[in-house]
């Protein structure tokens, strides 16, 4: 059970803060939700408390873990798969895992692939989404500006 003010990460939306715990009467009876405001954009999400594990909601990493991840981002392994659909499935599974190190692999792999040959529209969108997820958590945990973290990542992955 999370508390109001807790920083959390949703695997597909990035980092945010639990603003409120809301109780509602549903058809099945009373149900409790977390109202999460994400740090990037104006997205809010009402997530059932009993669905957190299934969705993959987790606490943010510590500032020390964030600094370590940022400094080792260029060391993330690069995965290559020649079949586009297989590559897309593997990268999507990494993003959905919620593990920032796996999402970093997606970013690094797609950035390297983009340098060799242009990414497809789907892969370009996936790269943007993966970066948003990682940057939102790093910015929230390190209390830094989104653009600053994005610049650091872009510099590291030249």
PAVEXDO-283453 format. One line per field, with one value per residue: residue number from 1; x, y, z of N, C-alpha, C in turn; residue in one letter. Coordinates in steps of 0.1 Angstrom, whole numbers, always signed. Layout:
k <- c(NUM|...)
nx <- c(X|...)
ny <- c(Y|...)
nz <- c(Z|...)
cax <- c(X|...)
cay <- c(Y|...)
caz <- c(Z|...)
cx <- c(X|...)
cy <- c(Y|...)
cz <- c(Z|...)
r <- c(A|...)
END
This chain:
k <- c(1|2|3|4|5|6|7|8|9|10|11|12|13|14|15|16|17|18|19|20|21|22|23|24|25|26|27|28|29|30|31|32|33|34|35|36|37|38|39|40|41|42|43|44|45|46|47|48|49|50|51|52|53|54|55|56|57|58|59|60|61|62|63|64|65|66|67|68|69|70|71|72|73|74|75|76|77|78|79|80|81|82|83|84|85|86|87|88|89|90|91|92|93|94|95|96|97|98|99|100|101|102|103|104|105|106|107|108|109|110|111|112|113|114|115|116|117|118|119|120|121|122|123|124|125|126|127|128|129|130|131|132|133|134|135|136|137|138|139|140|141|142|143|144|145|146|147|148|149|150|151|152|153|154|155|156|157|158)
nx <- c(+8|+7|+14|+0|+17|+38|+64|+61|+64|+50|+50|+43|+38|+56|+72|+56|+35|+17|-12|-36|-57|-84|-117|-143|-177|-183|-198|-192|-189|-174|-143|-108|-87|-56|-48|-28|-5|+13|+47|+55|+39|+3|-10|-31|-39|-62|-58|-67|-61|-57|-47|-21|+2|-2|-2|+24|+32|+56|+79|+99|+134|+162|+180|+207|+208|+197|+216|+237|+226|+224|+250|+260|+246|+256|+267|+248|+237|+236|+211|+204|+182|+173|+148|+120|+95|+99|+120|+105|+86|+103|+115|+92|+84|+105|+101|+76|+83|+91|+115|+141|+167|+163|+147|+165|+182|+166|+165|+192|+197|+179|+187|+213|+207|+193|+213|+227|+208|+177|+151|+120|+86|+72|+92|+105|+86|+85|+111|+109|+89|+101|+123|+110|+99|+121|+135|+116|+115|+142|+144|+124|+134|+160|+154|+156|+154|+134|+142|+170|+178|+172|+190|+214|+212|+211|+236|+253|+246|+257)
ny <- c(-12|+21|+55|+89|+113|+96|+87|+71|+47|+40|+14|+20|+47|+63|+82|+94|+111|+100|+115|+114|+92|+75|+65|+47|+37|+9|-14|-39|-33|-13|+3|+10|+35|+48|+81|+92|+116|+123|+132|+142|+161|+164|+143|+123|+95|+71|+45|+13|+1|-26|-35|-28|-45|-62|-44|-34|-13|+6|+17|+46|+46|+50|+81|+76|+52|+62|+81|+63|+47|+66|+73|+49|+45|+44|+20|+1|-30|-37|-49|-68|-77|-91|-94|-73|-74|-92|-79|-56|-67|-78|-54|-40|-57|-54|-27|-28|-43|-26|-23|-2|-5|-24|-8|+11|-4|-7|+20|+25|+6|+12|+39|+34|+18|+37|+54|+39|+31|+46|+47|+29|+43|+32|+22|+46|+60|+42|+46|+72|+71|+53|+68|+89|+77|+68|+93|+108|+95|+97|+126|+132|+118|+128|+154|+173|+192|+182|+186|+190|+165|+150|+162|+154|+126|+124|+134|+115|+92|+96)
nz <- c(+0|-10|+0|+2|-16|-22|-45|-75|-102|-133|-156|-183|-184|-170|-144|-114|-89|-61|-56|-42|-23|-33|-26|-39|-48|-65|-89|-78|-52|-26|-36|-37|-50|-64|-71|-95|-104|-132|-139|-163|-188|-186|-176|-156|-135|-125|-106|-97|-64|-59|-83|-87|-86|-107|-129|-126|-112|-93|-67|-71|-81|-59|-53|-54|-69|-93|-101|-106|-126|-146|-151|-161|-184|-210|-210|-213|-226|-261|-281|-310|-334|-364|-376|-379|-366|-345|-331|-323|-306|-285|-276|-267|-246|-229|-222|-209|-187|-168|-156|-153|-163|-184|-200|-206|-223|-245|-254|-259|-279|-299|-305|-315|-337|-352|-360|-378|-397|-407|-383|-383|-383|-361|-344|-339|-325|-303|-292|-284|-265|-246|-238|-226|-204|-189|-185|-171|-147|-138|-137|-117|-95|-91|-88|-109|-140|-167|-194|-189|-180|-203|-221|-210|-213|-241|-247|-236|-251|-277)
cax <- c(+0|+14|+8|-1|+30|+48|+68|+60|+67|+41|+58|+40|+35|+67|+71|+46|+33|+3|-18|-48|-63|-99|-126|-156|-186|-184|-208|-188|-188|-164|-130|-99|-78|-46|-48|-14|-2|+26|+56|+56|+26|-8|-17|-34|-44|-69|-54|-72|-50|-55|-41|-7|+12|-5|+2|+38|+36|+67|+85|+111|+147|+168|+189|+220|+206|+195|+229|+245|+221|+227|+265|+263|+237|+263|+272|+237|+240|+228|+205|+201|+174|+171|+133|+114|+84|+105|+127|+95|+80|+113|+116|+80|+84|+115|+95|+65|+88|+92|+129|+147|+178|+158|+142|+178|+187|+158|+169|+205|+196|+172|+196|+224|+201|+189|+225|+231|+197|+166|+141|+106|+78|+68|+104|+108|+77|+89|+122|+104|+82|+111|+131|+101|+97|+134|+138|+106|+119|+154|+141|+117|+142|+171|+149|+162|+145|+132|+151|+183|+181|+172|+202|+225|+211|+215|+251|+259|+244|+260)
cay <- c(+0|+34|+66|+101|+119|+87|+88|+58|+46|+31|+10|+26|+62|+69|+85|+104|+111|+97|+127|+111|+78|+77|+54|+48|+26|+3|-24|-50|-28|-2|+1|+21|+39|+58|+91|+95|+127|+120|+144|+147|+163|+167|+130|+117|+81|+65|+31|+5|-3|-40|-38|-23|-55|-67|-33|-32|+0|+4|+29|+51|+42|+60|+91|+69|+43|+71|+86|+52|+44|+77|+72|+37|+43|+41|+6|-8|-38|-34|-61|-67|-87|-86|-94|-61|-77|-98|-68|-48|-75|-78|-41|-37|-65|-47|-15|-32|-49|-16|-23|+9|-10|-29|+3|+17|-12|-3|+33|+24|-2|+20|+50|+29|+14|+49|+60|+30|+33|+53|+38|+29|+51|+25|+22|+60|+63|+34|+52|+84|+66|+47|+80|+97|+69|+69|+107|+112|+89|+104|+140|+132|+113|+137|+168|+181|+195|+171|+190|+188|+151|+146|+166|+145|+113|+126|+136|+102|+83|+102)
caz <- c(+0|-11|+7|-5|-17|-26|-59|-81|-117|-140|-167|-196|-184|-164|-130|-109|-75|-57|-50|-34|-23|-35|-24|-48|-48|-78|-89|-70|-39|-25|-42|-34|-61|-63|-81|-98|-114|-138|-139|-177|-193|-176|-174|-143|-137|-113|-107|-85|-55|-60|-96|-88|-89|-121|-138|-125|-104|-83|-62|-79|-76|-50|-60|-57|-81|-105|-106|-111|-139|-156|-154|-168|-195|-222|-209|-215|-238|-273|-287|-324|-340|-378|-379|-373|-356|-333|-324|-317|-294|-275|-270|-259|-234|-220|-217|-200|-175|-157|-151|-160|-170|-196|-209|-211|-234|-257|-258|-265|-291|-310|-309|-324|-350|-359|-366|-389|-407|-401|-377|-388|-375|-349|-336|-335|-314|-292|-287|-277|-253|-237|-233|-217|-191|-182|-182|-161|-134|-134|-133|-105|-84|-89|-87|-120|-151|-177|-205|-185|-180|-217|-227|-205|-220|-255|-248|-233|-262|-290)
cx <- c(+9|+7|+8|+13|+41|+51|+68|+63|+57|+49|+56|+39|+47|+64|+61|+45|+19|-2|-29|-51|-78|-106|-139|-164|-187|-195|-205|-187|-177|-150|-121|-90|-67|-48|-34|-13|+12|+34|+58|+42|+16|-16|-19|-41|-51|-67|-59|-60|-47|-49|-27|+3|+10|+0|+17|+42|+46|+71|+96|+124|+152|+177|+202|+219|+204|+208|+238|+240|+224|+242|+268|+254|+244|+269|+261|+240|+231|+224|+201|+193|+170|+156|+126|+104|+89|+112|+117|+89|+90|+114|+104|+79|+94|+108|+84|+70|+89|+106|+136|+160|+174|+153|+154|+183|+179|+162|+183|+205|+190|+180|+207|+218|+197|+201|+229|+221|+185|+156|+127|+98|+75|+80|+108|+99|+80|+101|+118|+97|+92|+119|+122|+100|+110|+137|+128|+110|+132|+152|+134|+126|+154|+167|+156|+151|+145|+142|+166|+187|+181|+185|+214|+224|+215|+230|+258|+258|+246|+264)
cy <- c(+12|+44|+79|+108|+110|+88|+73|+59|+36|+27|+16|+41|+69|+72|+96|+103|+108|+109|+125|+96|+80|+64|+57|+35|+21|-8|-36|-46|-17|-6|+13|+22|+48|+68|+95|+106|+125|+133|+150|+149|+165|+154|+127|+104|+77|+50|+24|+0|-17|-44|-34|-33|-60|-57|-32|-19|-3|+17|+33|+46|+53|+70|+84|+60|+51|+76|+75|+48|+54|+76|+60|+35|+39|+26|-4|-17|-35|-47|-59|-79|-83|-85|-82|-65|-84|-88|-59|-54|-75|-65|-37|-45|-59|-34|-18|-38|-39|-15|-13|+5|-17|-19|+10|+9|-9|+10|+32|+17|+6|+32|+45|+25|+26|+56|+52|+32|+39|+43|+39|+39|+45|+25|+36|+64|+55|+41|+65|+81|+61|+58|+87|+90|+70|+83|+112|+107|+96|+118|+141|+128|+123|+151|+177|+183|+184|+174|+188|+173|+145|+150|+157|+131|+114|+127|+122|+92|+88|+92)
cz <- c(+0|-3|-2|-5|-22|-41|-64|-96|-122|-153|-180|-196|-177|-149|-127|-94|-72|-50|-40|-34|-23|-33|-32|-46|-62|-77|-79|-55|-38|-30|-39|-46|-57|-74|-83|-108|-119|-140|-152|-182|-182|-173|-159|-145|-124|-114|-94|-77|-57|-73|-97|-92|-103|-131|-138|-119|-94|-78|-71|-73|-66|-58|-63|-69|-94|-110|-112|-125|-150|-160|-162|-180|-208|-222|-211|-227|-249|-279|-301|-328|-354|-382|-372|-363|-343|-324|-317|-305|-283|-268|-262|-246|-224|-214|-206|-187|-164|-152|-160|-168|-184|-206|-214|-223|-246|-262|-265|-278|-302|-314|-318|-337|-358|-366|-378|-401|-400|-395|-384|-379|-361|-339|-331|-324|-301|-285|-279|-264|-242|-230|-223|-203|-183|-177|-171|-147|-129|-129|-120|-93|-81|-88|-97|-131|-161|-189|-202|-186|-195|-224|-223|-212|-234|-257|-245|-245|-276|-300)
r <- c(X|X|X|X|X|X|X|X|X|X|X|X|X|X|X|X|X|X|X|X|X|X|X|X|X|X|X|X|X|X|X|X|X|X|X|X|X|X|X|X|X|X|X|X|X|X|X|X|X|X|X|X|X|X|X|X|X|X|X|X|X|X|X|X|X|X|X|X|X|X|X|X|X|X|X|X|X|X|X|X|X|X|X|X|X|X|X|X|X|X|X|X|X|X|X|X|X|X|X|X|X|X|X|X|X|X|X|X|X|X|X|X|X|X|X|X|X|X|X|X|X|X|X|X|X|X|X|X|X|X|X|X|X|X|X|X|X|X|X|X|X|X|X|X|X|X|X|X|X|X|X|X|X|X|X|X|X|X)
END
